């Protein structure tokens, strides 16, 4: 005996309408749940328009089920009427009327099914486009080659737009020319040189206008009347630019759709999405290419420095060999002098004088080398270090910062309106200003600090063991002392000149170039804010 609770859940004994209701609910819910599960597993994301199409499809399915329900209800009604017609003739008219209604419902249902098939095909196309975008994204994460990225872009673009031919032209920097990095022709009949001529002409137009170009018929479009092409069937073209930030780097051109129809704006939109999808990957590839070239330059420079160092080592070895030979000769001479001391006392005395003279010569040579080294790192005019020594020293100080994590600050200063001063009073007076500024800077620094002439009227100061706020005190001391310094270029007037100073504190893992650039930028900000000031 079946319990009352199980009887409620069982469909046995229910009428046919109830069973059809259960079937309709399953037909509606099961596809919906299956699609939702597939999209969730594949992480497919819909745009607003694609969500609208999907919702429309569900409404069409629901409408079809409702129409099917009406048809079945009509059939039940006809069946009931036929049963009653056995005993009553008045139901014949109702049966005919219901038959006409069923015919109209069947016609509407067929029309609805045609629309449903079209919408289903469009949904399949959108799903295919989404998978294509996903595949292109996966490719873009696996390579840093610009050619491979653009080849993948062309392959996916021809697939989603359903066309037979296409090409990607890379714009040569600084030249009015292209380099074909990708091309595809999947049919015969149209000469390849015709496609190359048309594609390149359209690419030049894209570079000029910097916007997409959609042409339904290349022979009838007024924008392409200038292209001199042989007689060919009507061909539709789609060309789009490829940007890296604000710079156009390439052009993609598509033609010859598989269904012989012209390109539509939907084709342009999906290709634009593909271009946007690999935009960052192309940018990374360009940056990788630049870094690689820079590394090659550094390697070449390192090789040159190694060769120079080898030459210096060879010169040092030769000099040491000469010194050993000289020492050996000196010892032999002393031995001979010792043996002949009594007989050759006067000669020995003269020889000692020669030895002393030789020693004085060596001392003079050492002093000359010391002065040469000092001159090689010193600016002749200001008597402070030059820019070459500055770059050597700042590298040492930044490495010390990395090793011991001690603060380091940099001052970059520039004489305000120095060109006007030179133009008015002459370069000799300008040199006096530069020399005096060098003296003021040296007088204002501590023992651990060092000053350099960076170039022209620019000076730099390295402040080890000094934080940015502490360096402002030293910078202000220099600025104030120089501003108070009077100059008399004509002998009868007193002229005061100012300087603008940029201050920067070194950051961990920062390159020397970026450190100098920040201080230099702060100096220009000080100038733009009115000059004769400090910016940190």
HELIX and SHEET records of a PDB file:
HELIX    1   1 UNK A    4  UNK A    9  1                                   6    
HELIX    2   2 UNK A   16  UNK A   42  1                                  27    
HELIX    3   3 UNK A   48  UNK A   85  1                                  38    
HELIX    4   4 UNK A   89  UNK A   91  5                                   3    
HELIX    5   5 UNK A   92  UNK A  140  1                                  49    
HELIX    6   6 UNK A  146  UNK A  160  1                                  15    
HELIX    7   7 UNK A  192  UNK A  209  1                                  18    
HELIX    8   8 UNK A  222  UNK A  224  5                                   3    
HELIX    9   9 UNK A  265  UNK A  277  1                                  13    
HELIX   10  10 UNK A  279  UNK A  339  1                                  61    
HELIX   11  11 UNK A  345  UNK A  376  1                                  32    
HELIX   12  12 UNK A  387  UNK A  404  1                                  18    
HELIX   13  13 UNK A  418  UNK A  425  1                                   8    
HELIX   14  14 UNK A  427  UNK A  444  1                                  18    
HELIX   15  15 UNK A  468  UNK A  484  1                                  17    
HELIX   16  16 UNK A  512  UNK A  528  1                                  17    
SHEET    1   A 5 UNK A 178  UNK A 185  0                                        
SHEET    2   A 5 UNK A 163  UNK A 171 -1                                        
SHEET    3   A 5 UNK A 247  UNK A 257 -1                                        
SHEET    4   A 5 UNK A 237  UNK A 244 -1                                        
SHEET    5   A 5 UNK A 213  UNK A 215 -1                                        
SHEET    1   B 6 UNK A 385  UNK A 386  0                                        
SHEET    2   B 6 UNK A 450  UNK A 455  1                                        
SHEET    3   B 6 UNK A 458  UNK A 464 -1                                        
SHEET    4   B 6 UNK A 408  UNK A 415 -1                                        
SHEET    5   B 6 UNK A 499  UNK A 505 -1                                        
SHEET    6   B 6 UNK A 534  UNK A 535  1                                        
SHEET    1   C 2 UNK A 486  UNK A 487  0                                        
SHEET    2   C 2 UNK A 495  UNK A 496 -1                                        
END                                                                             
